[in-house]
Amino acid sequence: MFQFLARLNKWLLPSLTKKHTDISKASGFQKALLAWRYYVTTRALSEK
């Protein structure tokens, strides 16, 4: 399930690291987006 979510995140959600977003200056939404992507990625990797 998390592998599917990780692929969906990669396809749908913007990549903030490619835009060189500074985490200390990120908005609340951007921080939540980073946290969500991190959570899904770590879960997808642990499923394998």
C-alpha positions in Angstrom: 0.0 0.0 0.0 2.8 2.5 0.9 4.7 1.7 -2.3 1.6 2.7 -4.3 1.3 5.9 -2.2 5.0 6.7 -2.7 4.5 6.4 -6.5 1.4 8.6 -6.3 3.2 11.2 -4.3 6.0 11.3 -6.8 3.6 11.8 -9.6 1.2 14.2 -8.0 3.0 16.3 -5.4 5.6 18.9 -6.1 9.2 18.2 -5.3 10.4 20.9 -2.9 14.0 19.7 -3.0 14.3 20.3 -6.7 13.1 23.9 -6.1 15.8 24.3 -3.4 13.2 25.2 -0.7 14.8 26.2 2.5 13.1 24.2 5.3 13.7 26.9 7.9 11.7 29.4 5.7 9.1 26.9 4.4 5.4 27.5 5.1 3.3 25.3 7.3 1.9 23.5 4.2 5.3 22.9 2.8 6.5 21.4 6.1 3.4 19.2 6.2 4.1 18.1 2.6 7.7 17.2 3.4 6.6 15.3 6.5 4.0 13.3 4.6 6.5 12.4 1.8 9.1 11.3 4.4 6.5 9.2 6.3 5.3 7.5 3.1 8.8 6.9 1.7 10.1 5.4 5.0 7.1 3.1 5.2 7.4 2.0 1.6 11.0 1.2 2.1 10.3 -0.9 5.2 7.6 -2.9 3.3 10.1 -4.5 0.9 
